[in-house]
Amino acid sequence: MKTHAARLARHVLAGLLASLLAGAALAHGDVTPQAVDTRDLRPLGTEWLAENPYRADAPAVKVGTSAYNQNCARCHGLEAVSGGIAPDLRRMDNECVTLKDDKKKAACVKEIDEYFATTVRRGRTRNGAVYMPPFEAVLNQEAVWAIKAYLETRREKPL
């Protein structure tokens, strides 16, 4: 009798958890990308850069904060603190922090920059499921790098 009750309790708990997760996903609402006003930022041109040119640039961080809140927070969390649905972007370059060699650390940061820009531009799909929509049609290079500049101010482990 105990095993039947325990199984039933596990099934009820699993169903409740599934319902909560589905509700959380639906609570994100409209995820239509929003345009970002980047006219006050230094223009970067049409060729995508491999590294964040706005690192520690206060005006870019301001634009990036707004852009993040409009386009990223509903999945990645307010102030980049994930609620578990999408990756916690404060931890994006944590592995770079552990590197002692400055050249290796710089290479690591550049690699993370490239991965970030590519992911934002093209989105992420796995097994036919869209995990992140592509933003390239809405966010220009300046907006993408401004968001990255903002995220660098939110790092869990500063470089």
ABEGO torsion letter per residue (X at the ends): XAAAAAAAAAAAAAAAAAAAAAAAAAAAEBABBBBBBAAABBBAEABBBABBAABGBAAAAAAAAAAAAAAAAAAAEBGGBBAGABBBAAAAAAAAAABABAAAAAAAAAAAAAAAAAAAAAEBBBGGBBABBBAAAABBAAAAAAAAAAAAAABABBX
